[in-house]
Amino acid sequence: MDNDVLKRALLLACRAPSVHNSQPWRWVIEEATVQLFVDRNRTVPATDHSGREAITSCGAVLDHFRVAMTAAGWRPNITRFPNPNDPDHLATIEFSRIAYVTAAQRNRAEAILRRRTDRLPFERPSYWNFFEPVLRSTVDDTTVMLDVLADEQRTRLVEASQLSEALRRDDSSYHAELEWWTSPFALAQGVPPGALASDSERLRVDVGRDFPVRGHQDRRTGIVADWSKILVLSTPEDTRGDVLRCGEALSGVLLECTMAGMATCTLTHLIESRESRDIVRGLIDHRGEPQALIRVGVIPPMEEFPPPTPRRALDSVVEIR
């Protein structure tokens, strides 16, 4: 295996979304294998008390890496949690040659570069009834369940979002953490000001996280309210294996939506408190443990494509032994 192939694939994989763009992963290339670890030095403890979102983020980067290597002509063979004595060792990946790479596999890798976390309001997604079966086919429902909330359930979801924010209104460590991760001076991590909704834009997204205000612009004035579909990803239990698999499924859903020309925004604040998570659990009839929600919609066709959010340099997340 050529290390340059691995490094190019890892560079693409690290475009995966993570909580507050914290990028809590560490890779080790050793002989013909790649190891994935969660980086405990890059967790966001005030936001993510349980560490669940860090593992979800690592699941997303693992699936992005699988997509990137497949497009490069290599089939990744993933062993999850290979070392029972090291809970931070999430996966070992080995490879075998692929005889033929399909156009769909290449398109999925290209979608990694086009995907953005869009926190502005969306229009209702077109042809949803045709797209939903395609989306469901990307999720293995034996490990992760996908629910699409009905429009009439949105009011209850808004209540969960408001409750989540109310419970943290006086949590100074949480607000300090948000201030740090949205600082305009964070050049290789965090959420840049342009990727946040302004003080007026946030009022039109009723289920979004309440980030610090970093601007006063008013974009997408033609969309007076958010008409997105809301997806819920849940797992049978709440083990580390469940959460990692959910992150992988999250990656698949985001890339499938991107390939279909839809915009997405992952929501995790709704499952960060027990009370709001209970509300989401009720909305899916208590079928599983909610791990992440996703807004899916469309944006104006002539809108300027936003710049990518920053990422850490590859040599800061990859070690070659």
One Martini backbone bead per residue (centre of mass of N, CA, C, O) as a GRO file, in nm:
protein
  321
    1MET     BB    1   0.094   0.038   0.025
    2ASP     BB    2   0.057   0.365  -0.048
    3ASN     BB    3   0.090   0.641   0.148
    4ASP     BB    4  -0.029   0.851  -0.049
    5VAL     BB    5  -0.305   0.726  -0.069
    6LEU     BB    6  -0.376   0.745   0.229
    7LYS     BB    7  -0.337   1.054   0.264
    8ARG     BB    8  -0.550   1.142   0.060
    9ALA     BB    9  -0.786   0.998   0.200
   10LEU     BB   10  -0.754   1.142   0.476
   11LEU     BB   11  -0.793   1.427   0.377
   12LEU     BB   12  -1.084   1.373   0.288
   13ALA     BB   13  -1.203   1.250   0.551
   14CYS     BB   14  -1.144   1.520   0.730
   15ARG     BB   15  -1.423   1.652   0.617
   16ALA     BB   16  -1.574   1.568   0.840
   17PRO     BB   17  -1.796   1.595   1.073
   18SER     BB   18  -1.802   1.781   1.392
   19VAL     BB   19  -1.812   1.886   1.694
   20HIS     BB   20  -1.734   2.209   1.642
   21ASN     BB   21  -1.490   2.122   1.470
   22SER     BB   22  -1.280   1.934   1.654
   23GLN     BB   23  -1.148   1.674   1.547
   24PRO     BB   24  -1.149   1.374   1.737
   25TRP     BB   25  -0.883   1.248   1.576
   26ARG     BB   26  -0.661   0.954   1.518
   27TRP     BB   27  -0.393   0.842   1.311
   28VAL     BB   28  -0.242   0.518   1.209
   29ILE     BB   29   0.033   0.415   1.016
   30GLU     BB   30   0.088   0.050   0.973
   31GLU     BB   31   0.192  -0.064   0.719
   32ALA     BB   32  -0.118  -0.215   0.598
   33THR     BB   33  -0.246  -0.019   0.818
   34VAL     BB   34  -0.524   0.148   0.986
   35GLN     BB   35  -0.572   0.362   1.267
   36LEU     BB   36  -0.838   0.450   1.497
   37PHE     BB   37  -0.872   0.735   1.718
   38VAL     BB   38  -0.965   0.892   1.995
   39ASP     BB   39  -0.924   1.235   2.097
   40ARG     BB   40  -0.932   1.346   2.424
   41ASN     BB   41  -0.806   1.644   2.368
   42ARG     BB   42  -1.083   1.706   2.161
   43THR     BB   43  -1.301   1.751   2.344
   44VAL     BB   44  -1.645   1.872   2.460
   45PRO     BB   45  -1.750   1.862   2.776
   46ALA     BB   46  -1.988   2.070   2.804
   47THR     BB   47  -2.146   1.950   2.559
   48ASP     BB   48  -2.007   1.639   2.588
   49HIS     BB   49  -2.035   1.458   2.857
   50SER     BB   50  -2.023   1.146   2.737
   51GLY     BB   51  -1.868   1.134   2.440
   52ARG     BB   52  -2.061   1.069   2.200
   53GLU     BB   53  -1.987   1.286   1.975
   54ALA     BB   54  -1.698   1.192   1.928
   55ILE     BB   55  -1.774   0.911   1.819
   56THR     BB   56  -1.954   1.005   1.592
   57SER     BB   57  -1.733   1.163   1.444
   58CYS     BB   58  -1.554   0.908   1.398
   59GLY     BB   59  -1.762   0.759   1.227
   60ALA     BB   60  -1.765   0.965   0.996
   61VAL     BB   61  -1.459   0.946   0.922
   62LEU     BB   62  -1.460   0.644   0.862
   63ASP     BB   63  -1.659   0.655   0.622
   64HIS     BB   64  -1.505   0.857   0.452
   65PHE     BB   65  -1.260   0.669   0.420
   66ARG     BB   66  -1.405   0.444   0.277
   67VAL     BB   67  -1.490   0.614   0.032
   68ALA     BB   68  -1.206   0.708  -0.057
   69MET     BB   69  -1.079   0.423  -0.097
   70THR     BB   70  -1.281   0.313  -0.299
   71ALA     BB   71  -1.220   0.535  -0.518
   72ALA     BB   72  -0.904   0.426  -0.520
   73GLY     BB   73  -0.936   0.087  -0.524
   74TRP     BB   74  -1.013   0.015  -0.213
   75ARG     BB   75  -1.103  -0.226   0.029
   76PRO     BB   76  -1.229  -0.189   0.336
   77ASN     BB   77  -1.142  -0.368   0.642
   78ILE     BB   78  -1.333  -0.352   0.936
   79THR     BB   79  -1.227  -0.327   1.281
   80ARG     BB   80  -1.400  -0.293   1.569
   81PHE     BB   81  -1.262  -0.276   1.854
   82PRO     BB   82  -0.970  -0.451   1.870
   83ASN     BB   83  -0.906  -0.334   2.176
   84PRO     BB   84  -1.018  -0.403   2.495
   85ASN     BB   85  -0.777  -0.221   2.643
   86ASP     BB   86  -0.867   0.019   2.420
   87PRO     BB   87  -1.128   0.241   2.389
   88ASP     BB   88  -0.982   0.447   2.173
   89HIS     BB   89  -0.978   0.203   1.978
   90LEU     BB   90  -1.192   0.189   1.701
   91ALA     BB   91  -0.999   0.101   1.443
   92THR     BB   92  -0.917  -0.141   1.187
   93ILE     BB   93  -0.759  -0.113   0.858
   94GLU     BB   94  -0.787  -0.300   0.570
   95PHE     BB   95  -0.684  -0.420   0.231
   96SER     BB   96  -0.833  -0.451  -0.099
   97ARG     BB   97  -0.876  -0.497  -0.414
   98ILE     BB   98  -1.044  -0.336  -0.686
   99ALA     BB   99  -1.149  -0.394  -1.003
  100TYR     BB  100  -1.399  -0.174  -0.986
  101VAL     BB  101  -1.499   0.163  -1.026
  102THR     BB  102  -1.766   0.343  -0.984
  103ALA     BB  103  -1.937   0.629  -1.036
  104ALA     BB  104  -2.077   0.637  -0.758
  105GLN     BB  105  -1.816   0.616  -0.590
  106ARG     BB  106  -1.695   0.881  -0.696
  107ASN     BB  107  -1.931   1.072  -0.625
  108ARG     BB  108  -1.916   1.028  -0.320
  109ALA     BB  109  -1.634   1.151  -0.285
  110GLU     BB  110  -1.705   1.430  -0.409
  111ALA     BB  111  -1.921   1.502  -0.187
  112ILE     BB  112  -1.725   1.574   0.039
  113LEU     BB  113  -1.646   1.859  -0.093
  114ARG     BB  114  -1.961   1.969  -0.101
  115ARG     BB  115  -2.014   1.949   0.183
  116ARG     BB  116  -2.225   2.118   0.426
  117THR     BB  117  -2.292   2.310   0.709
  118ASP     BB  118  -2.625   2.440   0.720
  119ARG     BB  119  -2.774   2.709   0.929
  120LEU     BB  120  -2.985   2.784   0.739
  121PRO     BB  121  -3.262   2.812   0.580
  122PHE     BB  122  -3.503   2.596   0.422
  123GLU     BB  123  -3.643   2.437   0.181
  124ARG     BB  124  -3.839   2.217   0.058
  125PRO     BB  125  -3.794   1.914  -0.049
  126SER     BB  126  -3.776   1.759  -0.342
  127TYR     BB  127  -3.906   1.459  -0.406
  128TRP     BB  128  -3.920   1.292  -0.136
  129ASN     BB  129  -4.076   1.025  -0.201
  130PHE     BB  130  -3.834   0.928  -0.389
  131PHE     BB  131  -3.583   0.966  -0.193
  132GLU     BB  132  -3.630   0.810   0.073
  133PRO     BB  133  -3.573   0.515  -0.023
  134VAL     BB  134  -3.280   0.572  -0.095
  135LEU     BB  135  -3.188   0.658   0.185
  136ARG     BB  136  -3.267   0.395   0.337
  137SER     BB  137  -3.066   0.207   0.171
  138THR     BB  138  -2.802   0.329   0.333
  139VAL     BB  139  -2.932   0.189   0.589
  140ASP     BB  140  -2.871  -0.029   0.852
  141ASP     BB  141  -3.144  -0.145   1.045
  142THR     BB  142  -2.973  -0.333   1.249
  143THR     BB  143  -2.800  -0.064   1.371
  144VAL     BB  144  -2.975   0.171   1.223
  145MET     BB  145  -3.225   0.417   1.255
  146LEU     BB  146  -3.469   0.577   1.036
  147ASP     BB  147  -3.637   0.889   1.086
  148VAL     BB  148  -3.926   1.075   0.972
  149LEU     BB  149  -4.065   1.354   1.052
  150ALA     BB  150  -4.348   1.499   1.097
  151ASP     BB  151  -4.477   1.808   1.074
  152GLU     BB  152  -4.649   1.783   1.346
  153GLN     BB  153  -4.374   1.730   1.525
  154ARG     BB  154  -4.223   2.005   1.537
  155THR     BB  155  -4.328   2.142   1.790
  156ARG     BB  156  -4.196   1.938   1.985
  157LEU     BB  157  -3.905   1.990   1.888
  158VAL     BB  158  -3.891   2.284   1.968
  159GLU     BB  159  -3.922   2.230   2.267
  160ALA     BB  160  -3.658   2.070   2.292
  161SER     BB  161  -3.471   2.299   2.205
  162GLN     BB  162  -3.555   2.503   2.424
  163LEU     BB  163  -3.487   2.323   2.665
  164SER     BB  164  -3.187   2.287   2.608
  165GLU     BB  165  -3.122   2.592   2.639
  166ALA     BB  166  -3.243   2.643   2.924
  167LEU     BB  167  -3.056   2.438   3.082
  168ARG     BB  168  -2.791   2.637   2.971
  169ARG     BB  169  -2.811   2.940   3.048
  170ASP     BB  170  -2.609   2.909   3.330
  171ASP     BB  171  -2.369   2.769   3.167
  172SER     BB  172  -2.055   2.884   3.154
  173SER     BB  173  -1.889   2.654   3.021
  174TYR     BB  174  -2.060   2.625   2.766
  175HIS     BB  175  -2.032   2.922   2.663
  176ALA     BB  176  -1.724   2.923   2.653
  177GLU     BB  177  -1.698   2.697   2.447
  178LEU     BB  178  -1.852   2.835   2.218
  179GLU     BB  179  -1.670   3.081   2.198
  180TRP     BB  180  -1.412   2.924   2.122
  181TRP     BB  181  -1.531   2.756   1.864
  182THR     BB  182  -1.625   3.066   1.735
  183SER     BB  183  -1.369   3.191   1.685
  184PRO     BB  184  -1.212   3.402   1.446
  185PHE     BB  185  -0.905   3.282   1.534
  186ALA     BB  186  -0.976   2.998   1.430
  187LEU     BB  187  -0.800   2.839   1.158
  188ALA     BB  188  -0.827   2.487   1.203
  189GLN     BB  189  -1.099   2.529   1.367
  190GLY     BB  190  -1.408   2.535   1.406
  191VAL     BB  191  -1.653   2.803   1.365
  192PRO     BB  192  -1.704   3.022   1.144
  193PRO     BB  193  -1.886   3.305   1.109
  194GLY     BB  194  -2.007   3.234   0.815
  195ALA     BB  195  -2.142   2.949   0.940
  196LEU     BB  196  -2.333   3.133   1.090
  197ALA     BB  197  -2.604   3.257   1.223
  198SER     BB  198  -2.758   3.529   1.261
  199ASP     BB  199  -2.972   3.714   1.449
  200SER     BB  200  -3.196   3.688   1.216
  201GLU     BB  201  -3.161   3.396   1.099
  202ARG     BB  202  -3.215   3.221   1.361
  203LEU     BB  203  -3.531   3.281   1.371
  204ARG     BB  204  -3.578   3.073   1.107
  205VAL     BB  205  -3.451   2.843   1.307
  206ASP     BB  206  -3.623   2.649   1.542
  207VAL     BB  207  -3.384   2.391   1.585
  208GLY     BB  208  -3.133   2.537   1.655
  209ARG     BB  209  -2.849   2.626   1.773
  210ASP     BB  210  -2.729   2.865   2.020
  211PHE     BB  211  -2.518   3.068   1.899
  212PRO     BB  212  -2.308   3.298   1.873
  213VAL     BB  213  -2.291   3.617   1.765
  214ARG     BB  214  -2.116   3.710   1.434
  215GLY     BB  215  -2.367   3.863   1.288
  216HIS     BB  216  -2.596   4.084   1.057
  217GLN     BB  217  -2.693   3.931   0.838
  218ASP     BB  218  -2.940   3.864   0.548
  219ARG     BB  219  -3.009   3.565   0.438
  220ARG     BB  220  -3.256   3.428   0.267
  221THR     BB  221  -3.524   3.619   0.256
  222GLY     BB  222  -3.723   3.418   0.093
  223ILE     BB  223  -3.691   3.249   0.365
  224VAL     BB  224  -3.909   3.268   0.641
  225ALA     BB  225  -3.874   2.952   0.691
  226ASP     BB  226  -3.820   2.633   0.801
  227TRP     BB  227  -3.868   2.336   0.561
  228SER     BB  228  -3.745   2.097   0.674
  229LYS     BB  229  -3.641   1.789   0.714
  230ILE     BB  230  -3.649   1.548   0.986
  231LEU     BB  231  -3.396   1.344   1.107
  232VAL     BB  232  -3.351   1.023   1.280
  233LEU     BB  233  -3.087   0.873   1.459
  234SER     BB  234  -3.081   0.535   1.581
  235THR     BB  235  -3.036   0.289   1.844
  236PRO     BB  236  -3.081   0.012   2.030
  237GLU     BB  237  -2.846   0.132   2.189
  238ASP     BB  238  -2.563   0.298   2.402
  239THR     BB  239  -2.307   0.214   2.281
  240ARG     BB  240  -2.010   0.257   2.129
  241GLY     BB  241  -2.090   0.090   1.883
  242ASP     BB  242  -2.349   0.240   1.818
  243VAL     BB  243  -2.226   0.525   1.784
  244LEU     BB  244  -2.028   0.461   1.559
  245ARG     BB  245  -2.239   0.357   1.355
  246CYS     BB  246  -2.396   0.623   1.345
  247GLY     BB  247  -2.169   0.791   1.220
  248GLU     BB  248  -2.161   0.630   0.958
  249ALA     BB  249  -2.457   0.685   0.880
  250LEU     BB  250  -2.435   0.989   0.872
  251SER     BB  251  -2.244   1.003   0.636
  252GLY     BB  252  -2.428   0.863   0.428
  253VAL     BB  253  -2.662   1.067   0.440
  254LEU     BB  254  -2.508   1.326   0.366
  255LEU     BB  255  -2.399   1.226   0.089
  256GLU     BB  256  -2.670   1.156  -0.042
  257CYS     BB  257  -2.785   1.442  -0.027
  258THR     BB  258  -2.562   1.581  -0.186
  259MET     BB  259  -2.603   1.417  -0.451
  260ALA     BB  260  -2.916   1.537  -0.460
  261GLY     BB  261  -2.888   1.860  -0.387
  262MET     BB  262  -2.879   1.881  -0.075
  263ALA     BB  263  -2.914   2.021   0.234
  264THR     BB  264  -2.735   2.024   0.558
  265CYS     BB  265  -2.791   1.964   0.927
  266THR     BB  266  -2.658   1.887   1.221
  267LEU     BB  267  -2.817   1.766   1.528
  268THR     BB  268  -2.721   1.751   1.897
  269HIS     BB  269  -2.862   1.923   2.127
  270LEU     BB  270  -3.124   1.728   2.154
  271ILE     BB  271  -2.921   1.490   2.308
  272GLU     BB  272  -2.761   1.629   2.566
  273SER     BB  273  -3.021   1.599   2.725
  274ARG     BB  274  -3.243   1.408   2.888
  275GLU     BB  275  -3.506   1.569   2.831
  276SER     BB  276  -3.480   1.611   2.518
  277ARG     BB  277  -3.430   1.312   2.448
  278ASP     BB  278  -3.706   1.211   2.542
  279ILE     BB  279  -3.867   1.358   2.327
  280VAL     BB  280  -3.736   1.223   2.082
  281ARG     BB  281  -3.804   0.934   2.166
  282GLY     BB  282  -4.114   0.981   2.144
  283LEU     BB  283  -4.117   1.053   1.830
  284ILE     BB  284  -4.006   0.731   1.786
  285ASP     BB  285  -4.155   0.534   1.985
  286HIS     BB  286  -3.917   0.404   2.147
  287ARG     BB  287  -3.714   0.237   1.936
  288GLY     BB  288  -3.464   0.411   2.053
  289GLU     BB  289  -3.150   0.579   2.052
  290PRO     BB  290  -3.084   0.891   2.016
  291GLN     BB  291  -2.801   1.055   1.825
  292ALA     BB  292  -2.925   1.214   1.564
  293LEU     BB  293  -2.992   1.505   1.367
  294ILE     BB  294  -3.144   1.615   1.044
  295ARG     BB  295  -3.138   1.865   0.816
  296VAL     BB  296  -3.342   1.882   0.510
  297GLY     BB  297  -3.285   2.064   0.196
  298VAL     BB  298  -3.317   2.364   0.009
  299ILE     BB  299  -3.158   2.603  -0.201
  300PRO     BB  300  -3.083   2.849  -0.380
  301PRO     BB  301  -2.949   2.801  -0.700
  302MET     BB  302  -2.768   3.093  -0.709
  303GLU     BB  303  -2.601   3.047  -0.476
  304GLU     BB  304  -2.323   3.089  -0.316
  305PHE     BB  305  -2.059   2.900  -0.245
  306PRO     BB  306  -1.925   2.805   0.033
  307PRO     BB  307  -1.671   2.781   0.218
  308PRO     BB  308  -1.468   2.589   0.375
  309THR     BB  309  -1.394   2.459   0.655
  310PRO     BB  310  -1.161   2.411   0.867
  311ARG     BB  311  -0.848   2.219   0.895
  312ARG     BB  312  -0.625   2.023   0.999
  313ALA     BB  313  -0.333   1.917   0.962
  314LEU     BB  314  -0.231   1.610   0.876
  315ASP     BB  315   0.028   1.587   1.072
  316SER     BB  316  -0.171   1.626   1.337
  317VAL     BB  317  -0.348   1.332   1.275
  318VAL     BB  318  -0.090   1.173   1.156
  319GLU     BB  319   0.080   0.858   1.196
  320ILE     BB  320   0.398   0.714   1.103
  321ARG     BB  321   0.546   0.374   1.152
   0.00000   0.00000   0.00000
